[in-house]
Amino acid sequence: MREYILTFLTASIVTYLLVPLVRKFAIAFKAMTPVRDRDVHAIPTPRIGGLAMFFGMCAALLMASRLPHMRDVFTESPTWVGLLSAGGLLVVVGIADDRWEIDALTKMAGQVAAAGLLIMNGVQLLWLPLPGATLALPPSYGVPLTILLVVATINAVNFIDGLDGLAAGIVGISALAFFLYAYLVTVVAHLDHQSAPALIAAVLTGMCVGFLPHNFSPARIFMGDTGSMLIGLLLATSMITVSGFDPAALKGSINRFPTLLPLLPVAILVVPYADMLMAVVRRTYGGRSPFAPDKKHLHHRLLNLGHSHRGAALVMYLWTALFSFGVVALSAAKSPLLVLAAASVVAIAALVVMAFPQLRPHGRRHRSGEETPSDKRPRQAA
């Protein structure tokens, strides 16, 4: 565990220290987020903050590769070559989009190419767990499923990146939950505690923690597509590399409820996946492109309920933590009913928190269109 903590601290500290430098570069490079009708920020704000996150990732991986107990993780497979090359490609595509706003198809091509770089370096879904069995995936199935998971996760993160600190917070919580799960797997199955899935999740958590102080409302910098695509890539990679564990060694110990394991990635990312799915259905049904922007995302709906920018982000943090940590606890707990009962209490509390602005006079004035003092202040969002 000490190696993971050092890796986490390296990623968070390097990211945190580099963000002010990247902000100055973004202003000089004119990579600024304009004020558009669909946005909730009121002044142009520098972006490409994901560049600092990329360097934080590189520093953390470099440091981890020098740790005695972590070296085997780097020598067993070329996963790290694929991760760095795919991440570097998405950073270049993201910088171009943050500066000149390239079209959606070009970004999609970059995402598919990044998934291809991962596959070329051994990052691929190898098997899927089923109740009482394991389904091996030949390349004809594993490759397209890997590309689908990578592209879907990148775009799910990109879709929720519309409010100060939202993407960094949600992905950071999801990555922490997945780290706990990946580490728990090695402990329960008596495997080497140093593993690629847990290491990637630890690095990703550190990147988000280091960036969040600069990005939480009121944000001084946005991660832009440079950051949202990068952290989406890392989250997808950490989930895919779990299939690198030997299923025979995990049988009977990886999960006391095997049917939950295939749902783990979806449960951990249920908030961004749900937002993306609703956006695609909503826009397609309306005769528009699935990538056409609008102001009907989950965070927009929370703002319309009367939540402040910080309040809306915290509510979505709460739901993310409920789903992600809930499914991890359910997958390992000896008493699932106790976990379900606790999750139900938290869910009820989350619903009350969501509805709270509607229960106050302030909330009713907000719905009727009357401005409140907080509405008159300039607001920003990622």
ChimeraX attribute file (.defattr): number of C-alpha atoms within 10 A of each C-alpha:
attribute: neighborCount
match mode: 1-to-1
recipient: residues
	/A:1	9
	/A:2	8
	/A:3	17
	/A:4	20
	/A:5	14
	/A:6	18
	/A:7	27
	/A:8	27
	/A:9	21
	/A:10	25
	/A:11	32
	/A:12	26
	/A:13	18
	/A:14	23
	/A:15	30
	/A:16	23
	/A:17	14
	/A:18	18
	/A:19	27
	/A:20	16
	/A:21	12
	/A:22	21
	/A:23	24
	/A:24	13
	/A:25	16
	/A:26	22
	/A:27	14
	/A:28	11
	/A:29	12
	/A:30	14
	/A:31	23
	/A:32	22
	/A:33	21
	/A:34	13
	/A:35	14
	/A:36	11
	/A:37	10
	/A:38	12
	/A:39	19
	/A:40	20
	/A:41	23
	/A:42	14
	/A:43	15
	/A:44	14
	/A:45	21
	/A:46	27
	/A:47	28
	/A:48	32
	/A:49	31
	/A:50	29
	/A:51	26
	/A:52	27
	/A:53	32
	/A:54	24
	/A:55	17
	/A:56	31
	/A:57	29
	/A:58	18
	/A:59	20
	/A:60	29
	/A:61	21
	/A:62	13
	/A:63	16
	/A:64	23
	/A:65	17
	/A:66	11
	/A:67	13
	/A:68	9
	/A:69	14
	/A:70	19
	/A:71	13
	/A:72	15
	/A:73	19
	/A:74	17
	/A:75	11
	/A:76	9
	/A:77	14
	/A:78	15
	/A:79	22
	/A:80	19
	/A:81	16
	/A:82	22
	/A:83	23
	/A:84	19
	/A:85	15
	/A:86	24
	/A:87	28
	/A:88	18
	/A:89	18
	/A:90	24
	/A:91	24
	/A:92	15
	/A:93	22
	/A:94	27
	/A:95	23
	/A:96	17
	/A:97	20
	/A:98	24
	/A:99	18
	/A:100	12
	/A:101	14
	/A:102	14
	/A:103	10
	/A:104	13
	/A:105	10
	/A:106	12
	/A:107	20
	/A:108	15
	/A:109	13
	/A:110	20
	/A:111	26
	/A:112	17
	/A:113	17
	/A:114	25
	/A:115	28
	/A:116	20
	/A:117	21
	/A:118	27
	/A:119	21
	/A:120	14
	/A:121	16
	/A:122	17
	/A:123	26
	/A:124	26
	/A:125	26
	/A:126	24
	/A:127	20
	/A:128	15
	/A:129	18
	/A:130	13
	/A:131	11
	/A:132	10
	/A:133	11
	/A:134	14
	/A:135	11
	/A:136	15
	/A:137	15
	/A:138	11
	/A:139	14
	/A:140	8
	/A:141	13
	/A:142	18
	/A:143	18
	/A:144	15
	/A:145	17
	/A:146	23
	/A:147	22
	/A:148	14
	/A:149	18
	/A:150	27
	/A:151	23
	/A:152	20
	/A:153	26
	/A:154	24
	/A:155	23
	/A:156	24
	/A:157	30
	/A:158	22
	/A:159	21
	/A:160	22
	/A:161	24
	/A:162	24
	/A:163	26
	/A:164	29
	/A:165	29
	/A:166	27
	/A:167	30
	/A:168	30
	/A:169	23
	/A:170	27
	/A:171	28
	/A:172	26
	/A:173	24
	/A:174	26
	/A:175	30
	/A:176	23
	/A:177	24
	/A:178	27
	/A:179	24
	/A:180	16
	/A:181	24
	/A:182	25
	/A:183	19
	/A:184	19
	/A:185	22
	/A:186	20
	/A:187	14
	/A:188	14
	/A:189	16
	/A:190	12
	/A:191	16
	/A:192	13
	/A:193	17
	/A:194	19
	/A:195	20
	/A:196	25
	/A:197	26
	/A:198	27
	/A:199	25
	/A:200	29
	/A:201	29
	/A:202	28
	/A:203	33
	/A:204	36
	/A:205	29
	/A:206	31
	/A:207	33
	/A:208	29
	/A:209	23
	/A:210	27
	/A:211	31
	/A:212	25
	/A:213	16
	/A:214	21
	/A:215	26
	/A:216	23
	/A:217	21
	/A:218	19
	/A:219	20
	/A:220	20
	/A:221	31
	/A:222	34
	/A:223	31
	/A:224	26
	/A:225	29
	/A:226	30
	/A:227	32
	/A:228	28
	/A:229	28
	/A:230	29
	/A:231	31
	/A:232	23
	/A:233	28
	/A:234	26
	/A:235	27
	/A:236	24
	/A:237	27
	/A:238	24
	/A:239	23
	/A:240	21
	/A:241	21
	/A:242	21
	/A:243	18
	/A:244	16
	/A:245	17
	/A:246	12
	/A:247	19
	/A:248	9
	/A:249	13
	/A:250	16
	/A:251	16
	/A:252	14
	/A:253	17
	/A:254	21
	/A:255	21
	/A:256	16
	/A:257	16
	/A:258	19
	/A:259	14
	/A:260	18
	/A:261	20
	/A:262	13
	/A:263	13
	/A:264	19
	/A:265	21
	/A:266	16
	/A:267	21
	/A:268	27
	/A:269	23
	/A:270	19
	/A:271	22
	/A:272	28
	/A:273	20
	/A:274	15
	/A:275	18
	/A:276	24
	/A:277	14
	/A:278	16
	/A:279	22
	/A:280	17
	/A:281	13
	/A:282	16
	/A:283	16
	/A:284	14
	/A:285	11
	/A:286	10
	/A:287	9
	/A:288	13
	/A:289	12
	/A:290	18
	/A:291	16
	/A:292	11
	/A:293	15
	/A:294	13
	/A:295	14
	/A:296	15
	/A:297	18
	/A:298	21
	/A:299	23
	/A:300	19
	/A:301	13
	/A:302	21
	/A:303	18
	/A:304	16
	/A:305	19
	/A:306	23
	/A:307	24
	/A:308	17
	/A:309	25
	/A:310	17
	/A:311	18
	/A:312	25
	/A:313	23
	/A:314	18
	/A:315	18
	/A:316	22
	/A:317	21
	/A:318	18
	/A:319	17
	/A:320	25
	/A:321	21
	/A:322	19
	/A:323	22
	/A:324	25
	/A:325	21
	/A:326	20
	/A:327	24
	/A:328	22
	/A:329	19
	/A:330	20
	/A:331	21
	/A:332	19
	/A:333	15
	/A:334	11
	/A:335	10
	/A:336	15
	/A:337	11
	/A:338	12
	/A:339	17
	/A:340	15
	/A:341	11
	/A:342	13
	/A:343	19
	/A:344	14
	/A:345	11
	/A:346	17
	/A:347	16
	/A:348	11
	/A:349	13
	/A:350	17
	/A:351	13
	/A:352	13
	/A:353	17
	/A:354	18
	/A:355	16
	/A:356	14
	/A:357	22
	/A:358	18
	/A:359	10
	/A:360	12
	/A:361	10
	/A:362	14
	/A:363	19
	/A:364	15
	/A:365	14
	/A:366	20
	/A:367	15
	/A:368	8
	/A:369	8
	/A:370	11
	/A:371	12
	/A:372	12
	/A:373	6
	/A:374	10
	/A:375	12
	/A:376	8
	/A:377	9
	/A:378	11
	/A:379	19
	/A:380	25
	/A:381	26
	/A:382	27
